[in-house]
Amino acid sequence: MKYFSKAESSSRNNASIKIKNSEIVFGTTPESAESLPNPAELFLGSFSACILKNVERFSVLMNFEYSHAEIMVEATRLEKPPKMDKINYELKIYSQDTNLNIELLKKNIEKYGTIFNTVRSSCSIIGEVKKISK
């Protein structure tokens, strides 16, 4: 598979990424630091999106129903060299389905996630998956 995105910025202004029919605006200036995502946060967003996409994918393959899922991701950045060092995530699956096998879901997410595996090759990832019955 191949992927494509186009990004652009203007001097002393913010930037945007165009992917298919979507545009994501992100900050590149000190003025936008509190209002727009920065590149590190977009990176973590991509990591989160990978996991959530795989929750949907494996809900079909593992035959379980869920109402929704949410993920919280935190990362630690090294200064020298500047890079992500450690990522922690907590994934909550809201489901009353007895077919949901949390351990197998976590194993599948961590084995078959494209972004997950790319990130894991460069930093440590610690994650927890919880079933929330509501």
MARLUMVEX-547686 format. One record per residue (C-alpha): residue in one letter; x, y, z; residue number from 1. Coordinates in steps of 0.02 Angstrom, whole numbers, plus 50000, padded with zeros to 5 digits. Layout:
+----+-------+-------+-------+-----+
: aa :  east : north :    up :   i :
+----+-------+-------+-------+-----+
:  a :     X :     Y :     Z : NUM :
...
+----+-------+-------+-------+-----+
***
This chain:
+----+-------+-------+-------+-----+
: aa :  east : north :    up :   i :
+----+-------+-------+-------+-----+
:  m : 50000 : 50000 : 50000 :   1 :
:  k : 50054 : 50178 : 49969 :   2 :
:  y : 49999 : 50336 : 50058 :   3 :
:  f : 50006 : 50519 : 50011 :   4 :
:  s : 49989 : 50686 : 50098 :   5 :
:  k : 50032 : 50865 : 50052 :   6 :
:  a : 50081 : 50997 : 50179 :   7 :
:  e : 50118 : 51181 : 50161 :   8 :
:  s : 50159 : 51332 : 50268 :   9 :
:  s : 50190 : 51517 : 50251 :  10 :
:  s : 50325 : 51615 : 50338 :  11 :
:  r : 50273 : 51668 : 50515 :  12 :
:  n : 50106 : 51581 : 50494 :  13 :
:  n : 50030 : 51412 : 50530 :  14 :
:  a : 50031 : 51261 : 50416 :  15 :
:  s : 49911 : 51130 : 50350 :  16 :
:  i : 49914 : 50952 : 50291 :  17 :
:  k : 49796 : 50897 : 50153 :  18 :
:  i : 49748 : 50714 : 50150 :  19 :
:  k : 49610 : 50658 : 50033 :  20 :
:  n : 49463 : 50776 : 50067 :  21 :
:  s : 49526 : 50831 : 50237 :  22 :
:  e : 49635 : 50974 : 50293 :  23 :
:  i : 49722 : 50977 : 50461 :  24 :
:  v : 49788 : 51145 : 50520 :  25 :
:  f : 49935 : 51140 : 50639 :  26 :
:  g : 50041 : 51265 : 50731 :  27 :
:  t : 50216 : 51316 : 50685 :  28 :
:  t : 50226 : 51481 : 50778 :  29 :
:  p : 50236 : 51527 : 50964 :  30 :
:  e : 50069 : 51617 : 50947 :  31 :
:  s : 49978 : 51455 : 50902 :  32 :
:  a : 50060 : 51346 : 51034 :  33 :
:  e : 49905 : 51344 : 51145 :  34 :
:  s : 49772 : 51335 : 51010 :  35 :
:  l : 49833 : 51219 : 50872 :  36 :
:  p : 49915 : 51048 : 50878 :  37 :
:  n : 50103 : 51042 : 50853 :  38 :
:  p : 50193 : 50907 : 50753 :  39 :
:  a : 50223 : 50799 : 50908 :  40 :
:  e : 50037 : 50803 : 50949 :  41 :
:  l : 49993 : 50758 : 50769 :  42 :
:  f : 50112 : 50612 : 50785 :  43 :
:  l : 50021 : 50553 : 50942 :  44 :
:  g : 49856 : 50581 : 50852 :  45 :
:  s : 49912 : 50465 : 50713 :  46 :
:  f : 49961 : 50335 : 50843 :  47 :
:  s : 49789 : 50352 : 50924 :  48 :
:  a : 49700 : 50341 : 50756 :  49 :
:  c : 49793 : 50181 : 50715 :  50 :
:  i : 49734 : 50099 : 50876 :  51 :
:  l : 49554 : 50156 : 50857 :  52 :
:  k : 49549 : 50098 : 50676 :  53 :
:  n : 49607 : 49927 : 50734 :  54 :
:  v : 49475 : 49921 : 50870 :  55 :
:  e : 49345 : 49937 : 50732 :  56 :
:  r : 49435 : 49813 : 50621 :  57 :
:  f : 49452 : 49682 : 50757 :  58 :
:  s : 49274 : 49706 : 50819 :  59 :
:  v : 49222 : 49625 : 50655 :  60 :
:  l : 49358 : 49492 : 50652 :  61 :
:  m : 49337 : 49447 : 50836 :  62 :
:  n : 49147 : 49463 : 50829 :  63 :
:  f : 49113 : 49587 : 50969 :  64 :
:  e : 49003 : 49741 : 50985 :  65 :
:  y : 49054 : 49904 : 51067 :  66 :
:  s : 48968 : 50072 : 51083 :  67 :
:  h : 49126 : 50175 : 51076 :  68 :
:  a : 49310 : 50178 : 51118 :  69 :
:  e : 49425 : 50313 : 51182 :  70 :
:  i : 49612 : 50324 : 51200 :  71 :
:  m : 49725 : 50435 : 51303 :  72 :
:  v : 49907 : 50447 : 51251 :  73 :
:  e : 50053 : 50527 : 51342 :  74 :
:  a : 50230 : 50537 : 51278 :  75 :
:  t : 50400 : 50582 : 51348 :  76 :
:  r : 50519 : 50674 : 51234 :  77 :
:  l : 50708 : 50668 : 51248 :  78 :
:  e : 50808 : 50826 : 51221 :  79 :
:  k : 50969 : 50750 : 51152 :  80 :
:  p : 50938 : 50682 : 51028 :  81 :
:  p : 50764 : 50758 : 51012 :  82 :
:  k : 50647 : 50609 : 50994 :  83 :
:  m : 50501 : 50522 : 51075 :  84 :
:  d : 50568 : 50407 : 51209 :  85 :
:  k : 50416 : 50330 : 51291 :  86 :
:  i : 50232 : 50320 : 51247 :  87 :
:  n : 50097 : 50269 : 51370 :  88 :
:  y : 49919 : 50236 : 51316 :  89 :
:  e : 49756 : 50188 : 51398 :  90 :
:  l : 49620 : 50121 : 51285 :  91 :
:  k : 49443 : 50107 : 51350 :  92 :
:  i : 49317 : 49999 : 51257 :  93 :
:  y : 49137 : 50030 : 51308 :  94 :
:  s : 49049 : 49865 : 51283 :  95 :
:  q : 48932 : 49742 : 51367 :  96 :
:  d : 48977 : 49604 : 51244 :  97 :
:  t : 49041 : 49445 : 51327 :  98 :
:  n : 49133 : 49401 : 51165 :  99 :
:  l : 49256 : 49544 : 51194 : 100 :
:  n : 49424 : 49467 : 51239 : 101 :
:  i : 49527 : 49616 : 51300 : 102 :
:  e : 49693 : 49522 : 51304 : 103 :
:  l : 49673 : 49459 : 51125 : 104 :
:  l : 49617 : 49630 : 51064 : 105 :
:  k : 49772 : 49712 : 51142 : 106 :
:  k : 49884 : 49578 : 51065 : 107 :
:  n : 49808 : 49604 : 50893 : 108 :
:  i : 49818 : 49794 : 50902 : 109 :
:  e : 50001 : 49784 : 50952 : 110 :
:  k : 50043 : 49653 : 50821 : 111 :
:  y : 49950 : 49720 : 50669 : 112 :
:  g : 49948 : 49909 : 50688 : 113 :
:  t : 50052 : 49992 : 50552 : 114 :
:  i : 50085 : 50152 : 50647 : 115 :
:  f : 50100 : 50056 : 50810 : 116 :
:  n : 50238 : 49945 : 50741 : 117 :
:  t : 50328 : 50091 : 50660 : 118 :
:  v : 50330 : 50186 : 50824 : 119 :
:  r : 50377 : 50032 : 50926 : 120 :
:  s : 50535 : 50012 : 50821 : 121 :
:  s : 50599 : 50179 : 50887 : 122 :
:  c : 50532 : 50199 : 51064 : 123 :
:  s : 50453 : 50102 : 51206 : 124 :
:  i : 50263 : 50086 : 51216 : 125 :
:  i : 50167 : 50039 : 51372 : 126 :
:  g : 49981 : 50014 : 51354 : 127 :
:  e : 49828 : 49959 : 51446 : 128 :
:  v : 49661 : 49908 : 51373 : 129 :
:  k : 49507 : 49914 : 51483 : 130 :
:  k : 49329 : 49856 : 51454 : 131 :
:  i : 49201 : 49975 : 51524 : 132 :
:  s : 49028 : 49898 : 51547 : 133 :
:  k : 48896 : 50034 : 51546 : 134 :
+----+-------+-------+-------+-----+
***
